[in-house]
Amino acid sequence: MTCKVLIDDNFHYQDENERVTHGQFETAEEAIAACRSIVDDFLAGAFKPGMSATALYDLYRSFGDDPSADPKGAPVAFSAWQYARERCEVLAATACR
């Protein structure tokens, strides 16, 4: 099964004209890894020392890239927003140490 990764722009929420194709992957696992990397890259660039998880997540939901895996066949369970929420918590907690 091949799996295409699409990226929507949270700033232009639900505007399919702003959607871009990131790439084609051989497996759903590879596609999900690419989606996670896209979210991680945004969060790493947006995070500032002392920033709360909530502030970082709000910034992501307003301006971050929203990748999704579009498979041929069975659906792929991945939510960029849920993943971003979890990563924001980790980033904020790690920065406090």
C-alpha positions in Angstrom: 0.0 0.0 0.0 1.3 3.4 -0.9 0.5 6.4 1.2 0.6 10.1 0.2 1.3 12.8 2.8 -0.7 16.0 2.3 -0.1 19.2 4.2 -2.9 21.7 5.0 -2.1 25.1 6.4 -3.7 25.8 9.7 -3.7 29.5 8.9 -6.0 28.7 6.0 -8.0 26.1 7.8 -10.1 23.9 5.5 -9.0 25.8 2.3 -8.1 22.9 -0.1 -6.4 25.5 -2.4 -3.7 25.8 0.2 -3.1 22.0 0.4 0.3 20.7 -0.9 1.6 17.2 -1.4 4.7 16.4 0.7 5.5 13.0 -0.8 4.5 9.5 -1.5 5.6 6.7 1.0 5.6 2.9 0.7 4.0 2.3 4.1 1.6 4.0 6.4 4.3 3.9 9.1 6.7 5.9 6.9 3.9 8.4 6.1 3.1 8.8 9.8 6.8 9.3 10.6 6.9 12.1 7.9 3.8 13.7 9.4 5.4 13.6 12.9 8.6 15.2 11.5 6.6 18.0 9.9 4.9 18.8 13.2 8.1 18.4 15.2 9.9 20.8 12.8 7.3 23.5 13.3 7.2 23.1 17.1 11.0 23.2 17.4 11.2 26.4 15.4 8.3 28.1 17.2 9.2 27.1 20.8 10.7 29.8 22.9 12.2 29.3 26.4 9.5 29.8 29.1 6.7 29.2 26.6 3.8 27.2 28.0 2.5 24.1 26.3 -0.8 25.9 25.8 0.8 28.9 24.1 2.9 26.6 21.8 -0.2 24.6 20.9 -2.2 27.7 20.2 0.5 28.9 17.9 0.6 25.6 16.1 -3.2 25.5 15.6 -3.0 29.1 14.2 0.0 28.9 11.9 1.5 25.3 11.8 1.4 22.8 9.0 -1.3 20.1 9.4 -0.1 16.9 7.7 -2.2 13.9 7.0 -1.6 10.5 5.5 -3.9 9.7 2.5 -3.6 6.0 1.8 -4.8 3.9 -1.0 -6.8 1.3 1.0 -7.4 1.3 4.7 -7.5 4.6 6.5 -4.5 5.7 8.5 -5.1 6.8 12.1 -3.1 9.9 12.7 -4.1 13.3 14.1 -1.5 16.1 13.7 -3.4 18.2 16.2 -3.4 15.4 18.8 0.3 14.7 18.2 1.1 18.4 18.4 -0.7 18.7 21.7 1.3 15.8 23.1 4.6 17.2 21.8 3.8 20.6 23.2 3.5 19.1 26.7 6.8 17.3 26.3 8.6 20.3 25.0 7.3 22.6 27.8 8.1 20.1 30.5 11.6 19.4 29.2 12.4 23.1 29.0 11.4 23.5 32.7 14.1 21.0 33.8 
